[in-house]
Amino acid sequence: MKTNIPLSVVLLTAAVSSTNYNTVHNLTDTLLNGYNKMVRGSKDMTGKTTVRFTFQIVNIVEFDERNGKLSITGFFFLQWNDYRMTWDPDQYNTTTSVMFVTEDVWTPNIILSSAHSDFRGLGVKELPIRFDNTGNSYWYPADVFKTACTPDIYYYPYDTQICDIFFSFWGYGVNEVSFQPFIDEVNRYVYTEHGLWNLTESSVGAIEDARANLIFLYIQLKLTRMPEFYLINMILPVMTIGMLNILVFLLPAESGERVGFSITVLLAIAVFQTIASEKLPAISRPQVSLLCIKLLIDLCLSVLVTTLAIVSLYFYDMSDSRKVPDCLRAICKVILCKKCEKDKEKDKEGYQEEETYKIYQIIDGQQITASISISDNHSSNDEGSKCADITWVDIGRCSDIVFAVFSILAFIASNVVFAVLAM
């Protein structure tokens, strides 16, 4: 949203009325004759000199989160009244305004008190200041302001930063000067959008600290990061790599690639964790980034998946001479849906097995054949029934199913919790 420039800003373009050089020269000499730039321009020195202002932001140069530095380009419009700068335009060929360099007249001694590295006064010496015939000033000090701003990176890269820029009226007390904004927000009439940060809200105002006898001018900027770059280049690749952990248990145990595959995924997540840590400031206050916590959880899950893959291979390579524990046998039967297999001819109570033997005997040169039948009753509960047996290979298959389901649930939970908290 762009804010209209106050009417007083338009007065900057008011040129000196058509007159000759000598008239303006004589006027400036008259105004500066006996002028003391160390004394503020109030007739009654017990009263306050009110400095009215607006701030026009031009662009955001950079926001260095690692060093906690915000750099912006902008300029102020400052206006106050100096009774020594008044004259009758009719006496000077209808001249209504003149310009001076800031070194020749009184100007507010304003310091960037929230500076990141060095303190400096507001404005550049070469910038002029204009006065009209009523004594009102029109000063537009511009600069690149480098202020300290400690970021809160907990929701990175879906974070919003609030930076407060403070300027103090140096050398004057609360009973001598005061600030008064024309409007209560930053002017964005000539603002150029930044490629990474959106300026969503802003406010300006003045604070008087009677105990410290200081007057502060503050500018508050609310910056929202545009996360598309980080979503495409960091978050989605991490989520894709995390999905590979699930595929570990789909690899055949005989391939011998399970452990190598899981370690590769583990190293890839560790690389992305390193990249993310390089982009974030090395601070623990107020909070560590939620993305770093997620990457750490993904790293731990990948280590756990690697361990489970080794455990699964251990089951596959177990010797058949070792008995499968009854608890594992019962669990595996449920998972693999195995049950006893019986022939269709066998009833529920049991079945009868019959064997026939033939006996041959030669008597008086003749062969005599006799048949003998032997029957045996079997119960369906006999341990020798044709029930599907559970081997260690079956235990390995069961572990693959359980570990794969666990990996899927852990992957979904990790990403859903991150999305809910971050967004």
C-alpha positions in Angstrom: 0.0 0.0 0.0 1.4 3.4 -0.9 0.8 6.4 1.2 0.4 9.9 -0.2 3.2 12.3 0.5 2.1 15.1 2.9 1.3 18.4 1.4 4.4 19.9 3.0 6.7 17.7 0.9 5.4 19.3 -2.3 6.8 22.6 -1.0 10.3 21.3 -1.7 9.6 21.9 -5.3 8.7 25.5 -4.7 11.4 27.6 -6.4 12.5 31.0 -5.5 10.3 33.5 -7.2 11.6 35.3 -10.2 14.3 37.6 -8.8 17.9 38.4 -9.3 20.9 36.9 -7.6 21.7 40.0 -5.6 18.3 39.9 -3.9 18.7 36.3 -2.7 22.3 36.9 -1.8 21.4 39.9 0.4 18.6 37.9 2.0 20.8 35.0 3.0 23.4 37.4 4.4 20.8 39.2 6.4 19.4 35.9 7.8 22.8 34.5 8.8 24.0 37.8 10.3 24.4 37.1 14.0 22.9 33.6 13.6 24.1 31.1 16.2 23.6 27.6 14.9 24.1 26.1 18.4 20.9 27.8 19.6 17.5 26.4 18.6 15.2 28.8 16.9 12.6 29.4 19.6 11.7 32.9 20.8 10.8 31.5 24.2 13.6 29.1 25.2 11.4 27.7 27.9 9.2 26.2 25.3 9.7 23.2 23.1 10.9 23.1 19.5 8.7 20.6 17.8 10.2 18.6 14.9 7.6 17.1 12.7 8.6 14.2 10.4 7.8 11.4 8.0 10.0 8.6 6.8 10.1 7.5 3.2 11.6 4.0 2.6 13.2 3.4 -0.8 14.2 -0.2 -0.5 15.5 -3.0 1.7 19.2 -3.4 1.0 19.7 -6.6 3.0 18.7 -8.4 6.1 21.8 -10.2 7.4 20.3 -12.7 9.8 23.6 -14.3 10.8 24.9 -10.9 12.1 21.6 -9.4 13.0 21.9 -6.4 10.7 19.1 -4.8 8.7 20.1 -2.3 6.0 17.5 0.0 4.4 17.7 3.0 2.1 15.4 5.9 2.8 15.0 9.6 3.7 13.3 11.7 6.3 11.2 14.8 5.8 11.9 17.0 8.9 10.1 20.3 9.5 10.4 22.8 12.4 10.1 26.5 12.8 13.0 28.9 13.3 11.8 32.4 14.0 15.2 33.8 12.9 14.4 32.6 9.3 11.4 34.9 8.8 11.2 37.9 6.4 8.8 40.0 4.4 8.8 38.7 0.8 7.7 42.2 -0.4 11.1 43.6 0.8 13.0 41.0 -1.2 11.2 41.0 -4.6 8.6 38.4 -3.5 11.3 35.8 -2.6 9.4 33.2 -0.6 12.1 30.6 0.1 15.9 30.3 0.3 18.3 27.4 0.8 21.3 26.9 3.1 23.8 24.1 3.8 23.2 22.3 7.0 26.5 23.5 8.5 25.2 27.2 8.5 21.9 26.7 10.4 20.5 24.9 13.4 19.4 21.4 12.6 18.2 18.6 14.9 21.1 16.6 16.2 19.6 13.2 15.5 21.6 10.0 16.0 20.8 6.4 14.9 20.9 4.9 18.4 20.1 1.4 17.2 23.0 1.3 14.9 24.6 -2.1 14.2 28.2 -1.0 14.2 28.9 2.7 14.4 26.9 5.7 15.6 26.5 8.6 13.2 24.5 11.7 12.8 21.5 12.0 10.5 22.0 13.3 7.0 24.9 14.3 4.8 26.6 17.7 5.0 26.2 18.4 1.3 22.4 18.1 1.5 20.8 21.5 1.6 17.9 22.7 3.8 15.2 25.1 2.6 13.4 27.8 4.7 10.3 29.7 3.7 9.5 33.2 4.7 7.5 32.0 7.7 10.5 30.2 9.2 9.4 26.7 8.4 12.2 24.3 7.4 12.1 21.6 4.7 15.0 19.1 5.3 15.3 15.8 3.5 18.3 13.9 5.0 18.8 10.6 3.2 21.1 7.7 4.0 21.6 3.9 4.1 20.6 3.0 7.6 22.3 0.0 9.1 20.5 -1.0 12.3 20.7 -3.9 14.7 17.8 -6.4 14.5 17.9 -9.7 16.2 15.8 -12.2 14.2 13.5 -14.8 15.6 14.1 -17.8 13.3 11.9 -20.4 15.0 9.5 -20.5 12.1 12.2 -20.2 9.4 11.5 -20.1 6.4 7.9 -19.1 7.3 9.1 -16.5 9.7 8.1 -12.8 10.2 10.6 -10.4 11.7 9.8 -7.2 13.5 12.6 -4.7 13.5 12.6 -1.5 15.5 14.8 1.4 14.4 15.5 4.1 17.0 16.8 7.6 16.5 17.6 9.8 19.5 17.6 13.6 19.8 21.2 13.9 21.0 22.1 16.7 23.4 18.5 17.9 24.1 16.1 17.1 26.9 12.4 16.3 26.9 11.7 19.9 28.0 13.5 21.4 25.0 12.5 19.4 21.9 9.9 16.9 20.8 9.1 14.7 17.8 5.7 14.6 16.1 5.0 12.4 13.1 2.9 13.7 10.2 1.5 10.2 9.6 1.7 7.0 11.8 3.3 4.7 9.2 6.3 4.6 6.8 5.7 6.3 3.5 6.1 3.8 0.6 5.4 6.1 -2.3 8.8 5.2 -4.0 9.4 1.9 -2.3 10.9 -0.9 -4.4 9.9 -4.5 -3.4 12.6 -6.8 -2.1 13.1 -10.2 -3.7 13.0 -12.1 -0.3 11.2 -9.9 2.2 7.7 -8.4 2.1 7.2 -5.2 4.0 3.7 -6.0 5.4 3.3 -3.4 8.1 5.0 -0.3 9.5 4.6 2.3 12.1 6.4 5.4 13.3 6.2 7.4 16.5 8.0 9.2 19.3 9.0 8.1 22.8 10.0 10.4 25.6 12.0 8.9 28.5 11.7 11.4 31.3 14.0 9.5 33.7 16.8 9.4 31.1 15.8 12.8 29.7 15.9 11.4 26.2 13.6 11.7 23.2 13.5 8.8 20.7 12.0 8.6 17.2 11.2 5.0 16.3 10.4 3.2 13.0 9.0 -0.3 13.2 9.1 -2.5 10.2 7.3 -5.9 9.9 9.0 -8.1 7.4 7.6 -11.4 6.1 9.9 -13.8 4.4 8.8 -15.3 1.0 9.5 -19.0 1.5 9.1 -20.4 -2.0 12.9 -20.5 -2.7 13.6 -22.4 0.6 10.5 -24.7 0.0 11.8 -25.8 -3.4 15.5 -26.0 -2.7 15.5 -27.2 0.9 12.3 -28.5 2.4 10.9 -30.6 -0.5 14.3 -32.3 -1.1 14.6 -33.2 2.5 11.0 -34.6 2.5 11.8 -36.6 -0.7 15.0 -38.1 0.8 13.0 -38.9 4.0 10.6 -41.0 1.8 13.5 -43.1 0.7 13.8 -44.5 4.2 10.6 -46.3 3.7 11.9 -48.1 0.6 14.8 -49.7 2.5 12.6 -52.6 3.6 11.4 -53.2 0.0 14.9 -54.2 -1.1 15.4 -57.9 -1.2 17.5 -59.1 1.8 19.6 -61.2 -0.6 20.7 -58.1 -2.6 23.0 -57.0 0.2 22.2 -53.3 -0.5 20.0 -52.4 2.4 22.6 -51.1 4.8 24.4 -49.2 2.1 21.2 -47.6 0.8 20.1 -46.5 4.3 23.5 -45.0 5.1 23.4 -43.0 1.8 20.1 -41.6 2.9 21.5 -40.8 6.3 24.4 -38.9 4.8 22.2 -36.9 2.4 20.1 -35.7 5.3 23.2 -34.8 7.2 24.4 -32.7 4.2 21.1 -30.8 4.1 21.3 -30.2 7.8 24.8 -28.6 7.2 23.4 -26.4 4.4 20.5 -25.2 6.6 22.8 -24.4 9.5 25.1 -22.3 7.3 22.1 -20.1 6.3 20.9 -19.5 9.8 22.4 -17.4 12.5 24.3 -19.2 15.1 22.1 -18.1 18.0 20.0 -20.0 20.6 17.9 -17.0 21.7 15.0 -16.5 21.5 14.6 -20.0 19.9 16.3 -22.5 17.7 14.9 -22.9 14.2 12.1 -25.4 13.9 13.6 -26.5 10.6 16.9 -27.4 12.4 14.8 -29.5 14.9 13.0 -31.2 12.0 16.3 -32.0 10.3 17.7 -33.4 13.5 14.6 -35.6 14.0 14.9 -36.8 10.4 18.6 -37.6 11.0 17.7 -39.6 14.1 14.9 -41.4 12.2 17.4 -42.3 9.5 19.8 -43.7 12.0 17.0 -45.7 13.5 16.0 -47.0 10.1 19.6 -48.1 9.4 19.6 -49.9 12.8 16.3 -51.6 12.0 17.6 -52.7 8.6 20.5 -54.4 10.3 18.1 -56.1 12.8 16.0 -57.4 9.9 19.0 -58.9 8.1 20.0 -60.5 11.4 16.6 -62.4 11.4 17.1 -63.5 7.8 20.6 -64.9 8.5 19.5 -66.7 11.7 20.3 -70.5 11.7 17.3 -72.8 11.2 18.6 -75.0 14.0 17.6 -72.3 16.5 14.0 -72.5 17.6 11.8 -69.5 16.9 10.3 -68.2 20.2 6.6 -68.8 20.7 5.9 -65.1 21.1 7.5 -64.3 17.8 5.8 -67.3 16.2 2.4 -66.1 17.3 3.0 -62.5 16.2 4.3 -63.6 12.8 1.3 -65.9 12.2 -1.0 -62.9 12.7 1.1 -60.6 10.5 1.5 -63.1 7.7 -2.0 -64.5 8.1 -0.7 -68.1 8.3 -3.0 -71.0 9.5 -3.0 -74.8 9.6 -3.7 -76.4 6.2 -5.8 -79.6 6.1 -6.9 -81.8 3.3 -10.5 -81.4 2.3 -11.2 -85.1 3.0 -10.2 -84.7 6.7 -13.0 -83.8 9.0 -12.9 -81.6 12.0 -12.5 -84.4 14.5 -9.8 -86.4 12.7 -9.1 -88.8 9.9 -8.2 -92.5 9.4 -5.2 -93.6 7.5 -5.1 -97.2 6.1 -2.2 -99.1 4.7 -2.5 -102.4 2.7 0.2 -105.1 2.5 0.3 -108.1 0.2 1.8 -111.5 1.2 3.0 -114.0 -1.4 3.4 -117.7 -0.5 4.1 -120.8 -2.8 2.4 -124.0 -1.7 2.8 -127.2 -3.9 4.1 -125.1 -6.8 1.2 -122.7 -6.7 1.4 -119.0 -5.7 -1.0 -117.9 -3.0 -1.6 -114.2 -2.4 -3.0 -112.7 0.8 -3.8 -109.0 1.6 -3.5 -107.5 5.0 -4.9 -104.0 5.8 -3.6 -102.0 8.7 -5.5 -98.8 9.7 -4.5 -96.0 12.1 -6.6 -93.1 13.5 -5.1 -89.6 13.7 -6.4 -86.6 15.6 -6.5 -83.1 14.0 -4.8 -81.8 17.1 -1.7 -83.9 16.7 1.6 -82.0 16.6 2.5 -83.7 13.4 -0.4 -82.1 11.5 0.3 -80.1 8.4 0.3 -76.7 10.0 2.4 -74.1 8.3 5.6 -73.7 10.2 7.2 -70.3 11.0 10.9 -70.0 10.1 13.4 -67.3 10.7 12.9 -66.1 7.2 9.3 -65.5 8.0 10.4 -63.6 11.1 12.5 -61.4 8.8 9.6 -60.8 6.5 7.4 -59.9 9.5 10.1 -57.4 10.7 10.2 -55.8 7.2 6.5 -55.2 7.4 6.5 -53.8 10.9 9.6 -51.6 10.3 8.2 -50.3 7.0 4.9 -49.3 8.7 6.8 -47.6 11.5 8.9 -45.7 9.0 5.8 -44.5 7.1 4.1 -43.3 10.3 7.3 -41.6 11.6 7.7 -39.8 8.2 4.1 -38.6 8.1 4.2 -37.5 11.8 7.4 -35.6 11.3 6.3 -33.6 8.3 2.7 -33.0 9.5 3.9 -31.6 12.8 6.5 -29.4 11.1 3.8 -28.1 8.6 1.3 -27.3 11.4 3.9 -25.5 13.6 5.6 -23.6 10.9 2.6 -22.5 8.9 
